[in-house]
Amino acid sequence: MSPDFYLVLGILLAGFSIPSVLSAISDRRAPRASAITILISGGLILLAIQTQPGGYTIEEIPDVFVRVIARLI
């Protein structure tokens, strides 16, 4: 798999885990599953940055999303 796919997957996982963390905190429970998901997404993002020659800039992220979606379609 390409570093672009790892980056997009990591960002999506991180985005989906934020509501889970907030829900667990508001219900006064430990956000265990959410914390694990955030660690996995952070690892995917770190893997993508390390394997991409030159890394990524903030301006490139929308283009990366478009490339990954275009490759899937």
The first five atom37 places (N, CA, C, CB, O) and aatype in JSON, in Angstrom:
{
  "aatype": [12, 15, 14, 3, 13, 18, 10, 19, 10, 7, 9, 10, 10, 0, 7, 13, 15, 9, 14, 15, 19, 10, 15, 0, 9, 15, 3, 1, 1, 0, 14, 1, 0, 15, 0, 9, 16, 9, 10, 9, 15, 7, 7, 10, 9, 10, 10, 0, 9, 5, 16, 5, 14, 7, 7, 18, 16, 9, 6, 6, 9, 14, 3, 19, 13, 19, 1, 19, 9, 0, 1, 10, 9],
  "atom_mask": [
    [1, 1, 1, 1, 1],
    [1, 1, 1, 1, 1],
    [1, 1, 1, 1, 1],
    [1, 1, 1, 1, 1],
    [1, 1, 1, 1, 1],
    [1, 1, 1, 1, 1],
    [1, 1, 1, 1, 1],
    [1, 1, 1, 1, 1],
    [1, 1, 1, 1, 1],
    [1, 1, 1, 0, 1],
    [1, 1, 1, 1, 1],
    [1, 1, 1, 1, 1],
    [1, 1, 1, 1, 1],
    [1, 1, 1, 1, 1],
    [1, 1, 1, 0, 1],
    [1, 1, 1, 1, 1],
    [1, 1, 1, 1, 1],
    [1, 1, 1, 1, 1],
    [1, 1, 1, 1, 1],
    [1, 1, 1, 1, 1],
    [1, 1, 1, 1, 1],
    [1, 1, 1, 1, 1],
    [1, 1, 1, 1, 1],
    [1, 1, 1, 1, 1],
    [1, 1, 1, 1, 1],
    [1, 1, 1, 1, 1],
    [1, 1, 1, 1, 1],
    [1, 1, 1, 1, 1],
    [1, 1, 1, 1, 1],
    [1, 1, 1, 1, 1],
    [1, 1, 1, 1, 1],
    [1, 1, 1, 1, 1],
    [1, 1, 1, 1, 1],
    [1, 1, 1, 1, 1],
    [1, 1, 1, 1, 1],
    [1, 1, 1, 1, 1],
    [1, 1, 1, 1, 1],
    [1, 1, 1, 1, 1],
    [1, 1, 1, 1, 1],
    [1, 1, 1, 1, 1],
    [1, 1, 1, 1, 1],
    [1, 1, 1, 0, 1],
    [1, 1, 1, 0, 1],
    [1, 1, 1, 1, 1],
    [1, 1, 1, 1, 1],
    [1, 1, 1, 1, 1],
    [1, 1, 1, 1, 1],
    [1, 1, 1, 1, 1],
    [1, 1, 1, 1, 1],
    [1, 1, 1, 1, 1],
    [1, 1, 1, 1, 1],
    [1, 1, 1, 1, 1],
    [1, 1, 1, 1, 1],
    [1, 1, 1, 0, 1],
    [1, 1, 1, 0, 1],
    [1, 1, 1, 1, 1],
    [1, 1, 1, 1, 1],
    [1, 1, 1, 1, 1],
    [1, 1, 1, 1, 1],
    [1, 1, 1, 1, 1],
    [1, 1, 1, 1, 1],
    [1, 1, 1, 1, 1],
    [1, 1, 1, 1, 1],
    [1, 1, 1, 1, 1],
    [1, 1, 1, 1, 1],
    [1, 1, 1, 1, 1],
    [1, 1, 1, 1, 1],
    [1, 1, 1, 1, 1],
    [1, 1, 1, 1, 1],
    [1, 1, 1, 1, 1],
    [1, 1, 1, 1, 1],
    [1, 1, 1, 1, 1],
    [1, 1, 1, 1, 1]
  ],
  "atom_positions": [
    [[0.84, -1.18, 0.0], [0.0, 0.0, 0.0], [0.89, 1.24, 0.0], [-0.96, 0.0, 1.22], [2.04, 1.22, 0.43]],
    [[0.31, 2.3, -0.49], [1.08, 3.53, -0.63], [0.99, 4.38, 0.65], [0.58, 4.34, -1.83], [0.06, 4.23, 1.44]],
    [[1.97, 5.25, 0.84], [1.92, 6.14, 2.01], [0.69, 7.05, 1.99], [3.18, 6.99, 2.06], [0.2, 7.45, 3.04]],
    [[0.2, 7.38, 0.79], [-1.0, 8.21, 0.71], [-2.19, 7.52, 1.37], [-1.33, 8.54, -0.76], [-2.96, 8.14, 2.1]],
    [[-2.33, 6.22, 1.1], [-3.43, 5.47, 1.69], [-3.31, 5.41, 3.21], [-3.48, 4.04, 1.11], [-4.31, 5.55, 3.91]],
    [[-2.09, 5.22, 3.72], [-1.88, 5.2, 5.17], [-2.26, 6.54, 5.8], [-0.42, 4.86, 5.5], [-2.87, 6.59, 6.86]],
    [[-1.88, 7.62, 5.13], [-2.19, 8.95, 5.66], [-3.69, 9.19, 5.71], [-1.51, 10.02, 4.82], [-4.21, 9.66, 6.73]],
    [[-4.38, 8.88, 4.63], [-5.83, 9.1, 4.59], [-6.54, 8.23, 5.62], [-6.38, 8.81, 3.18], [-7.43, 8.71, 6.32]],
    [[-6.14, 6.97, 5.72], [-6.76, 6.07, 6.7], [-6.51, 6.55, 8.12], [-6.23, 4.65, 6.52], [-7.41, 6.5, 8.96]],
    [[-5.3, 7.01, 8.4], [-4.98, 7.52, 9.73], [-5.77, 8.76, 10.08], [0.0, 0.0, 0.0], [-6.25, 8.89, 11.21]],
    [[-5.92, 9.67, 9.14], [-6.68, 10.9, 9.4], [-8.16, 10.58, 9.61], [-6.51, 11.9, 8.23], [-8.8, 11.15, 10.49]],
    [[-8.7, 9.67, 8.8], [-10.11, 9.29, 8.96], [-10.36, 8.59, 10.29], [-10.54, 8.39, 7.81], [-11.35, 8.87, 10.96]],
    [[-9.47, 7.69, 10.68], [-9.63, 7.01, 11.97], [-9.57, 8.01, 13.13], [-8.56, 5.94, 12.14], [-10.34, 7.91, 14.07]],
    [[-8.65, 8.95, 13.05], [-8.54, 9.96, 14.09], [-9.79, 10.82, 14.15], [-7.3, 10.83, 13.85], [-10.26, 11.17, 15.24]],
    [[-10.32, 11.17, 12.99], [-11.54, 11.98, 12.97], [-12.74, 11.26, 13.53], [0.0, 0.0, 0.0], [-13.57, 11.86, 14.21]],
    [[-12.84, 9.96, 13.24], [-13.98, 9.19, 13.75], [-13.84, 8.85, 15.24], [-14.13, 7.92, 12.95], [-14.84, 8.56, 15.89]],
    [[-12.65, 8.88, 15.77], [-12.48, 8.54, 17.17], [-12.72, 9.72, 18.11], [-11.1, 7.98, 17.4], [-12.92, 9.52, 19.31]],
    [[-12.7, 10.92, 17.6], [-12.93, 12.1, 18.45], [-14.32, 12.09, 19.07], [-12.73, 13.38, 17.63], [-14.43, 12.33, 20.28]],
    [[-15.4, 11.84, 18.32], [-16.71, 11.76, 18.98], [-16.8, 10.64, 20.01], [-17.79, 11.57, 17.94], [-17.51, 10.77, 21.01]],
    [[-16.09, 9.55, 19.77], [-16.08, 8.45, 20.72], [-15.4, 8.85, 22.03], [-15.39, 7.23, 20.11], [-15.86, 8.48, 23.12]],
    [[-14.32, 9.59, 21.93], [-13.64, 10.08, 23.13], [-14.54, 11.02, 23.9], [-12.31, 10.78, 22.76], [-14.67, 10.91, 25.12]],
    [[-15.17, 11.95, 23.2], [-16.05, 12.91, 23.87], [-17.25, 12.22, 24.52], [-16.54, 13.97, 22.87], [-17.68, 12.6, 25.6]],
    [[-17.78, 11.2, 23.86], [-18.9, 10.45, 24.43], [-18.48, 9.71, 25.69], [-19.46, 9.46, 23.4], [-19.21, 9.7, 26.68]],
    [[-17.31, 9.09, 25.66], [-16.85, 8.36, 26.84], [-16.59, 9.3, 28.0], [-15.58, 7.58, 26.51], [-16.9, 8.98, 29.15]],
    [[-16.03, 10.46, 27.72], [-15.75, 11.42, 28.79], [-17.05, 11.98, 29.36], [-14.87, 12.57, 28.26], [-17.16, 12.15, 30.58]],
    [[-18.04, 12.25, 28.51], [-19.3, 12.8, 29.01], [-20.09, 11.76, 29.81], [-20.15, 13.32, 27.86], [-20.88, 12.12, 30.68]],
    [[-19.9, 10.47, 29.51], [-20.56, 9.41, 30.27], [-19.75, 8.97, 31.48], [-20.83, 8.22, 29.38], [-20.13, 8.03, 32.18]],
    [[-18.64, 9.62, 31.71], [-17.73, 9.33, 32.81], [-17.22, 7.89, 32.8], [-18.42, 9.61, 34.12], [-17.19, 7.21, 33.83]],
    [[-16.83, 7.45, 31.6], [-16.17, 6.16, 31.47], [-14.8, 6.38, 30.86], [-17.02, 5.17, 30.61], [-14.51, 7.43, 30.28]],
    [[-13.97, 5.38, 30.99], [-12.63, 5.48, 30.42], [-12.7, 5.26, 28.91], [-11.66, 4.44, 31.09], [-13.31, 4.29, 28.45]],
    [[-12.09, 6.13, 28.13], [-12.13, 5.97, 26.67], [-11.06, 5.0, 26.16], [-11.94, 7.34, 25.99], [-10.16, 5.38, 25.43]],
    [[-11.18, 3.73, 26.57], [-10.14, 2.75, 26.22], [-10.09, 2.46, 24.73], [-10.38, 1.45, 26.97], [-9.03, 2.57, 24.11]],
    [[-11.22, 2.11, 24.16], [-11.24, 1.78, 22.73], [-10.87, 2.99, 21.89], [-12.63, 1.26, 22.31], [-10.17, 2.86, 20.89]],
    [[-11.32, 4.15, 22.3], [-10.99, 5.38, 21.57], [-9.5, 5.68, 21.65], [-11.79, 6.57, 22.12], [-8.91, 6.12, 20.66]],
    [[-8.91, 5.45, 22.8], [-7.48, 5.7, 22.95], [-6.67, 4.75, 22.06], [-7.07, 5.55, 24.42], [-5.67, 5.16, 21.46]],
    [[-7.09, 3.51, 21.99], [-6.4, 2.55, 21.12], [-6.54, 2.97, 19.66], [-6.95, 1.12, 21.32], [-5.58, 2.89, 18.89]],
    [[-7.73, 3.42, 19.28], [-7.95, 3.86, 17.9], [-7.1, 5.08, 17.57], [-9.43, 4.18, 17.67], [-6.57, 5.18, 16.46]],
    [[-6.97, 5.99, 18.5], [-6.13, 7.17, 18.27], [-4.66, 6.78, 18.15], [-6.31, 8.19, 19.42], [-3.94, 7.34, 17.33]],
    [[-4.22, 5.82, 18.95], [-2.84, 5.34, 18.82], [-2.59, 4.69, 17.46], [-2.51, 4.36, 19.94], [-1.55, 4.9, 16.85]],
    [[-3.55, 3.89, 16.99], [-3.42, 3.25, 15.69], [-3.38, 4.3, 14.59], [-4.57, 2.27, 15.44], [-2.56, 4.22, 13.67]],
    [[-4.27, 5.29, 14.67], [-4.28, 6.33, 13.64], [-3.0, 7.16, 13.67], [-5.5, 7.25, 13.82], [-2.49, 7.54, 12.61]],
    [[-2.49, 7.43, 14.84], [-1.21, 8.14, 14.93], [-0.07, 7.34, 14.33], [0.0, 0.0, 0.0], [0.82, 7.89, 13.68]],
    [[-0.1, 6.03, 14.55], [0.92, 5.17, 13.94], [0.83, 5.15, 12.43], [0.0, 0.0, 0.0], [1.86, 5.16, 11.75]],
    [[-0.4, 5.12, 11.9], [-0.56, 5.15, 10.45], [-0.07, 6.46, 9.85], [-2.02, 4.92, 10.08], [0.57, 6.47, 8.8]],
    [[-0.38, 7.56, 10.51], [0.08, 8.87, 10.02], [1.6, 8.95, 10.08], [-0.56, 10.01, 10.85], [2.23, 9.46, 9.15]],
    [[2.19, 8.47, 11.17], [3.64, 8.47, 11.3], [4.29, 7.59, 10.24], [4.04, 8.01, 12.7], [5.32, 7.96, 9.67]],
    [[3.71, 6.42, 9.99], [4.23, 5.54, 8.95], [4.18, 6.21, 7.58], [3.44, 4.23, 8.92], [5.12, 6.09, 6.79]],
    [[3.09, 6.9, 7.3], [2.96, 7.58, 6.02], [3.99, 8.69, 5.87], [1.55, 8.16, 5.86], [4.58, 8.85, 4.8]],
    [[4.23, 9.44, 6.92], [5.19, 10.54, 6.85], [6.61, 10.01, 6.69], [5.1, 11.41, 8.11], [7.42, 10.6, 5.97]],
    [[6.91, 8.9, 7.36], [8.27, 8.36, 7.28], [8.55, 7.67, 5.95], [8.49, 7.38, 8.4], [9.68, 7.71, 5.47]],
    [[7.54, 7.05, 5.34], [7.79, 6.34, 4.09], [7.67, 7.22, 2.85], [6.84, 5.19, 3.98], [8.14, 6.84, 1.78]],
    [[7.04, 8.37, 2.98], [6.93, 9.3, 1.85], [8.22, 10.1, 1.73], [5.7, 10.25, 2.02], [8.6, 10.8, 2.67]],
    [[8.9, 10.01, 0.59], [10.12, 10.81, 0.42], [9.79, 12.3, 0.48], [10.82, 10.47, -0.92], [8.99, 12.8, -0.3]],
    [[10.4, 13.0, 1.4], [10.16, 14.43, 1.56], [9.01, 14.75, 2.48], [0.0, 0.0, 0.0], [8.8, 15.91, 2.82]],
    [[8.25, 13.74, 2.9], [7.13, 13.95, 3.81], [5.95, 14.63, 3.14], [0.0, 0.0, 0.0], [5.85, 14.66, 1.91]],
    [[5.07, 15.16, 3.94], [3.86, 15.85, 3.46], [3.82, 17.25, 4.04], [2.59, 15.06, 3.85], [4.36, 17.51, 5.11]],
    [[3.18, 18.14, 3.31], [2.88, 19.47, 3.84], [1.36, 19.56, 4.04], [3.4, 20.61, 2.88], [0.6, 18.74, 3.53]],
    [[0.95, 20.55, 4.79], [-0.49, 20.73, 5.05], [-1.24, 20.99, 3.76], [-0.72, 21.89, 6.04], [-2.38, 20.56, 3.6]],
    [[-0.61, 21.69, 2.83], [-1.27, 22.02, 1.57], [-1.5, 20.79, 0.69], [-0.45, 23.05, 0.81], [-2.37, 20.8, -0.17]],
    [[-0.72, 19.74, 0.89], [-0.83, 18.53, 0.08], [-1.96, 17.6, 0.52], [0.47, 17.78, 0.11], [-2.38, 16.74, -0.26]],
    [[-2.44, 17.74, 1.72], [-3.4, 16.77, 2.27], [-4.69, 16.68, 1.45], [-3.74, 17.13, 3.71], [-5.13, 15.56, 1.2]],
    [[-5.31, 17.77, 1.02], [-6.5, 17.6, 0.16], [-6.2, 16.87, -1.14], [-7.09, 18.96, -0.15], [-7.02, 16.08, -1.61]],
    [[-5.03, 17.13, -1.73], [-4.65, 16.43, -2.96], [-4.45, 14.94, -2.71], [-3.38, 17.04, -3.54], [-4.77, 14.11, -3.56]],
    [[-3.92, 14.61, -1.54], [-3.72, 13.2, -1.19], [-5.08, 12.5, -1.07], [-2.92, 13.08, 0.13], [-5.24, 11.38, -1.54]],
    [[-6.05, 13.16, -0.44], [-7.4, 12.59, -0.33], [-7.99, 12.34, -1.71], [-8.31, 13.51, 0.48], [-8.58, 11.29, -1.95]],
    [[-7.84, 13.3, -2.61], [-8.39, 13.15, -3.96], [-7.7, 12.01, -4.7], [-8.23, 14.47, -4.76], [-8.36, 11.24, -5.4]],
    [[-6.38, 11.9, -4.56], [-5.65, 10.81, -5.23], [-6.09, 9.45, -4.73], [-4.15, 10.97, -5.03], [-6.25, 8.52, -5.52]],
    [[-6.29, 9.32, -3.43], [-6.69, 8.03, -2.86], [-8.1, 7.69, -3.3], [-6.59, 8.05, -1.31], [-8.37, 6.55, -3.68]],
    [[-9.01, 8.65, -3.26], [-10.39, 8.38, -3.68], [-10.44, 8.05, -5.17], [-11.3, 9.58, -3.36], [-11.19, 7.17, -5.59]],
    [[-9.66, 8.76, -5.97], [-9.63, 8.48, -7.41], [-9.08, 7.08, -7.68], [-8.78, 9.53, -8.15], [-9.54, 6.4, -8.59]],
    [[-8.11, 6.66, -6.9], [-7.55, 5.32, -7.07], [-8.56, 4.24, -6.68], [-6.28, 5.17, -6.25], [-8.58, 3.16, -7.27]],
    [[-9.38, 4.53, -5.68], [-10.4, 3.56, -5.25], [-11.55, 3.45, -6.25], [-10.94, 3.93, -3.89], [-12.13, 2.39, -6.43]],
    [[-11.86, 4.57, -6.88], [-12.97, 4.57, -7.83], [-12.44, 4.06, -9.15], [-13.61, 5.98, -7.99], [-13.19, 3.97, -10.12]]
  ]
}
